[in-house]
Amino acid sequence: MKTKSYYVGLVLLGFLTWSCSNKDELGSSKSLKTSINSNAQELILAMNAISSSAGYQALSTSAETTSPSYTHPPVTAFDSTYSSILLADISGVYDYKAADYRKWSPSLLRFFVRSADNADMIVNLPKEKVQKPYNLLRFSPKDTALVNDYKIDLSKYEYKFNRFLGWDYNMASNINISGVNAGDLQIQSSNSKANGYHFASSFAFASGYNTTTLYTSGDTIISLYNISKDNKTLYEEKYTAIRTSATSKHREKEYSLTIGNVQIVRTPGKSSLDSAKVYVGGVLQLHSVVKFIDVTTTSANPDSTETSITNHKRELQITFDDGTSTTIKQLLGNTIDNIRTLFVSLRQTYFATGVVDWIAWDIYKNKK
């Protein structure tokens, strides 16, 4: 129940945030064309700030060759008992220490020393090892001179898992790079035959920008991407699809795109999806037209159950009252690609959490 409440809460938060932001300084008196161009410029500036931040650096680091991702839980007993790893089991300070092991071992604890007690789990390592994750388990004589200037501070960690029943994972952490606060990362995911797959992740940048994404599977699919600052939504895309049986295909139920105080919404009609409605500051625009252009799924974007701009499978063309038209790509340019990269990072396993999960798993195995 707590997991479901978390996802519902995020969806409601997105709606409430938009409701607050649509009363902003642009107001509903300005035209759709003026408003969406102004909002697009604000979003571009926001993404430029996010992309150049230490937090973005932390998110975009590849997790390749670093850890057994807890998106796929480790093998456990063939019964109905859930195993668990809690923060109390792994608490303490763990410092990277270069070690020249002659015999290779997959245990990450070879390179980390528990140096102190702490209610949190704190992992300190050199940022050079973060920037080149494949070198984490490789020793070089130069490693002895590295400084542990990359800090991951976990204030929450709950991981419950069973080979056949699924898993429930919940963590909250702060990342600090070279003494600079990069931001706060939270992840919650779960998977079971009864409830399907659920994933929610958020990153609060030190500059005040917040990003949130969620995805749920099953008979009802919901995906959400949100960028906000000071309770004002700068960008949000939400896609909902349903299926009536386990063998039927998912059909789009509702779609919305919000850029500042402009919101585009499409919901079902009597026989199919109605044409989209456009709102500026909550006021319906009677003479604007939105055309949906769905892009064919490619191998780079294999998820056919989620048709959105963020994952490059949809484009929207907007025709204004004066007869001129534009697309979201034309409005945002390369910023839409940066948004895509940002949310891919939020959805995937990151290097930072990979290291934490790996150490946690090694501690769990050693205690058994």
C-alpha positions in Angstrom: 0.0 0.0 0.0 2.8 2.4 0.8 4.4 1.8 -2.6 1.1 2.5 -4.4 0.5 5.6 -2.3 3.9 6.9 -3.3 3.1 6.8 -7.0 -0.3 8.3 -6.6 1.2 11.0 -4.5 3.7 11.9 -7.3 0.9 12.1 -9.9 -1.2 14.3 -7.6 1.9 16.4 -6.9 2.4 17.0 -10.6 -1.3 18.1 -11.0 -1.1 20.4 -8.0 2.2 21.9 -9.1 0.7 22.7 -12.5 -2.4 24.2 -10.8 -0.2 26.5 -8.8 2.1 27.5 -11.7 -0.7 28.3 -14.1 -1.4 31.5 -12.1 2.1 32.8 -12.8 3.2 36.1 -14.1 2.4 35.3 -17.7 -1.3 35.2 -16.9 -4.1 33.9 -19.1 -4.5 37.3 -20.9 -1.5 36.7 -23.2 -1.9 34.7 -26.4 -1.0 31.0 -26.7 1.8 31.9 -29.1 3.4 34.5 -26.8 3.0 32.3 -23.8 4.4 29.1 -25.2 7.4 30.9 -26.8 8.2 32.6 -23.5 7.8 29.3 -21.6 10.0 27.5 -24.0 12.8 30.0 -23.5 12.5 29.6 -19.8 12.7 25.8 -20.1 15.8 26.1 -22.4 17.6 28.3 -19.8 16.6 25.8 -17.1 18.0 22.8 -19.0 21.2 24.7 -19.7 21.6 25.3 -16.0 20.8 21.7 -15.2 23.1 20.3 -17.9 26.1 22.2 -16.6 25.6 21.3 -12.9 27.4 18.8 -10.7 24.1 17.0 -10.2 23.7 16.3 -13.9 27.3 15.0 -13.9 26.4 12.6 -11.1 23.2 11.4 -12.9 24.7 11.0 -16.4 27.7 8.8 -15.3 27.4 5.4 -16.8 26.8 2.4 -14.5 28.4 0.0 -17.0 30.5 -2.8 -15.6 30.0 -1.6 -12.0 27.4 -3.6 -10.2 24.6 -6.2 -10.2 21.7 -3.9 -10.7 19.0 -4.3 -8.1 16.4 -3.8 -10.9 17.0 -7.5 -11.2 17.3 -9.0 -7.7 19.8 -11.6 -6.8 19.0 -15.3 -6.4 17.4 -16.2 -3.1 15.7 -19.2 -1.6 12.9 -21.1 -3.4 10.2 -20.2 -0.9 7.8 -17.4 0.0 10.2 -15.8 2.5 11.4 -12.3 1.6 15.0 -11.5 2.3 15.9 -7.9 3.2 18.8 -5.4 3.4 18.1 -2.4 5.6 20.0 0.8 6.3 20.9 -0.5 9.8 22.6 -3.6 8.2 25.0 -1.5 6.1 25.3 1.8 8.1 28.8 3.3 8.6 31.5 5.1 6.6 33.2 3.3 3.8 36.3 4.8 2.2 37.9 3.8 -1.0 41.4 2.5 -0.6 43.6 1.4 -3.5 44.5 -2.3 -3.2 46.7 -4.4 -5.5 45.0 -7.8 -5.4 46.8 -10.5 -7.3 43.7 -12.7 -7.4 40.6 -11.2 -9.0 37.4 -11.2 -7.0 34.1 -9.6 -7.7 33.8 -8.3 -4.1 33.8 -4.5 -4.0 34.8 -4.6 -0.3 38.3 -5.4 -1.4 38.6 -1.7 -2.3 36.5 -0.2 0.5 37.4 0.0 4.2 34.8 0.7 6.9 36.4 3.6 8.7 33.7 4.8 11.2 30.3 4.2 12.6 27.4 6.4 11.3 23.6 6.1 11.3 23.7 6.7 7.6 25.7 4.7 5.0 28.4 7.0 3.6 30.6 6.0 0.7 33.6 8.1 -0.2 35.6 7.4 -3.4 37.7 9.4 -5.9 35.7 11.1 -8.6 38.2 9.7 -11.1 36.8 6.3 -10.4 33.3 7.6 -10.9 34.2 9.2 -14.3 35.7 5.9 -15.5 33.6 3.2 -13.8 35.3 0.3 -15.5 38.4 1.2 -13.6 36.8 0.7 -10.2 38.0 -2.9 -9.8 41.3 -2.3 -11.5 44.4 -1.3 -9.7 46.9 1.3 -10.9 49.9 2.5 -8.9 48.6 6.1 -9.5 45.4 5.1 -7.5 47.3 5.5 -4.2 47.5 9.2 -4.8 43.7 9.6 -5.5 41.6 11.7 -3.1 38.2 10.5 -1.9 36.3 13.6 -3.1 33.0 11.9 -4.2 30.6 11.3 -1.4 27.3 9.4 -1.4 25.3 9.7 1.8 22.4 7.3 2.2 19.7 8.4 4.7 17.3 5.6 3.7 17.8 2.1 2.3 15.2 -0.7 2.2 15.5 -3.6 -0.1 13.3 -6.7 0.1 13.5 -9.4 -2.4 12.5 -13.0 -3.4 13.5 -14.9 -6.5 9.9 -15.5 -7.6 7.8 -13.1 -5.7 9.6 -10.0 -6.8 11.2 -7.0 -4.9 10.6 -3.7 -3.2 13.4 -1.1 -3.2 13.5 2.3 -1.6 16.5 4.6 -1.1 17.3 8.3 -0.5 20.7 9.8 -0.8 22.7 13.0 -1.1 25.7 13.3 -3.5 28.5 15.7 -2.9 31.4 16.2 -5.3 34.6 18.0 -4.3 32.8 19.6 -1.4 30.0 20.9 -3.5 26.4 19.7 -3.0 25.2 18.0 -6.2 21.7 17.2 -5.1 19.4 14.6 -3.5 18.5 11.4 -5.3 15.5 9.2 -4.3 14.4 5.9 -6.0 11.6 3.6 -5.3 10.9 0.5 -7.4 9.0 -2.7 -7.0 8.0 -5.7 -9.1 5.6 -8.6 -8.5 3.3 -10.8 -10.6 0.3 -9.4 -8.9 1.1 -5.7 -9.2 3.5 -5.5 -12.1 6.5 -3.1 -12.3 6.6 0.3 -10.6 9.4 2.8 -10.7 9.7 6.3 -9.4 12.8 8.5 -9.2 13.5 12.1 -8.4 16.5 14.3 -8.2 16.6 17.7 -6.4 19.4 19.8 -7.8 21.3 22.1 -5.5 20.2 25.0 -7.7 16.6 24.4 -6.8 15.5 22.5 -9.9 13.6 19.3 -9.3 13.1 16.4 -11.7 10.7 13.5 -11.3 9.9 10.5 -13.4 7.6 7.5 -12.8 6.5 4.4 -14.7 4.0 1.7 -13.8 3.2 -1.4 -15.9 0.3 -3.8 -15.8 -3.2 -3.3 -17.2 -2.8 0.4 -16.7 0.5 2.0 -17.8 1.4 5.5 -16.5 4.5 7.4 -17.4 5.4 10.8 -16.1 8.3 13.3 -16.7 8.4 16.5 -14.7 10.8 19.4 -14.3 10.0 22.1 -11.9 11.4 24.9 -9.7 9.9 26.8 -6.8 6.6 24.8 -7.2 6.3 25.9 -10.8 6.1 23.3 -13.5 8.5 24.1 -16.4 7.9 20.8 -18.3 5.7 17.8 -17.7 4.6 15.0 -20.0 2.2 12.3 -18.8 1.0 9.3 -20.8 -1.7 6.8 -19.7 -2.7 3.6 -21.6 -5.0 0.7 -20.6 -5.7 -2.8 -21.8 -8.9 -4.7 -21.2 -7.3 -8.2 -20.9 -3.9 -9.8 -20.5 -3.8 -10.6 -24.3 -5.0 -7.3 -25.7 -2.8 -4.3 -26.6 -2.6 -1.2 -24.6 -4.6 1.7 -25.9 -3.9 5.3 -25.1 -6.4 6.7 -22.5 -5.0 10.2 -21.8 -2.1 12.3 -22.7 -1.0 15.7 -21.5 2.0 18.0 -22.1 2.7 21.1 -20.0 5.2 23.8 -20.7 5.0 26.5 -18.2 1.4 27.8 -18.0 0.4 26.1 -21.3 -1.1 22.7 -21.1 -2.2 20.4 -24.0 -4.6 17.6 -23.0 -6.1 14.7 -25.1 -8.7 12.4 -23.6 -11.0 9.7 -25.1 -14.1 10.6 -27.0 -17.1 8.4 -28.0 -15.2 6.2 -30.5 -11.6 7.4 -30.3 -9.3 10.0 -28.7 -10.7 13.5 -29.0 -8.7 16.2 -30.6 -6.5 17.9 -28.0 -7.6 20.9 -26.0 -5.1 23.7 -25.3 -5.2 25.8 -22.1 -3.2 29.0 -21.2 -3.3 29.7 -17.5 -6.2 27.3 -17.2 -8.2 29.1 -19.9 -9.3 27.0 -22.9 -8.1 28.3 -26.3 -11.0 27.9 -28.7 -9.2 28.6 -32.0 -5.9 26.7 -31.6 -5.3 23.3 -33.2 -2.9 20.6 -32.1 -1.9 17.8 -34.5 -0.3 14.6 -33.1 2.5 13.0 -35.1 3.5 9.6 -33.8 6.9 8.4 -34.8 7.5 4.7 -35.7 9.2 2.8 -33.0 12.9 2.1 -33.5 15.4 -0.2 -32.0 16.7 2.7 -30.0 13.3 3.2 -28.4 11.8 -0.3 -28.1 9.1 0.6 -25.6 6.0 0.5 -27.8 3.7 1.0 -24.8 4.8 4.6 -24.1 4.3 7.1 -26.9 5.7 10.5 -25.8 7.9 13.4 -26.9 10.4 12.7 -24.2 11.2 9.3 -25.6 11.3 10.6 -29.2 8.1 8.7 -30.3 5.8 11.7 -30.6 5.7 15.2 -32.1 3.1 17.9 -31.6 2.3 20.5 -34.2 0.5 23.6 -32.9 -1.4 26.0 -35.1 -2.1 29.4 -33.5 -5.0 31.8 -33.9 -3.1 33.7 -36.6 -2.7 30.6 -38.8 1.0 30.1 -38.1 2.3 26.8 -36.9 5.2 25.4 -34.9 6.3 22.1 -33.4 7.7 21.2 -30.0 11.0 20.4 -31.6 11.1 23.8 -33.3 10.3 25.5 -30.0 12.9 23.7 -27.9 15.6 22.7 -30.4 18.3 20.5 -28.9 16.8 21.1 -25.4 14.4 18.3 -26.1 17.3 15.9 -26.6 18.8 17.1 -23.3 15.5 16.4 -21.6 15.5 13.0 -23.0 19.0 12.3 -21.8 18.1 13.6 -18.3 15.2 11.3 -17.9 17.0 8.3 -19.4 19.6 8.8 -16.6 16.8 9.0 -14.0 15.3 5.8 -15.1 18.4 3.7 -15.4 20.7 2.4 -12.7 23.3 5.0 -12.0 26.9 4.5 -11.0 26.4 6.1 -7.6 23.6 3.7 -6.6 25.4 0.9 -8.3 28.3 1.2 -5.9 26.1 1.5 -2.9 24.0 -1.6 -3.9 27.1 -3.6 -4.6 28.7 -2.9 -1.2 25.3 -3.6 0.4 25.1 -7.0 -1.3 28.7 -7.9 -0.3 27.9 -7.0 3.3 24.7 -9.1 3.2 26.6 -12.1 1.7 29.4 -11.9 4.3 26.9 -11.8 7.2 25.1 -14.9 6.0 
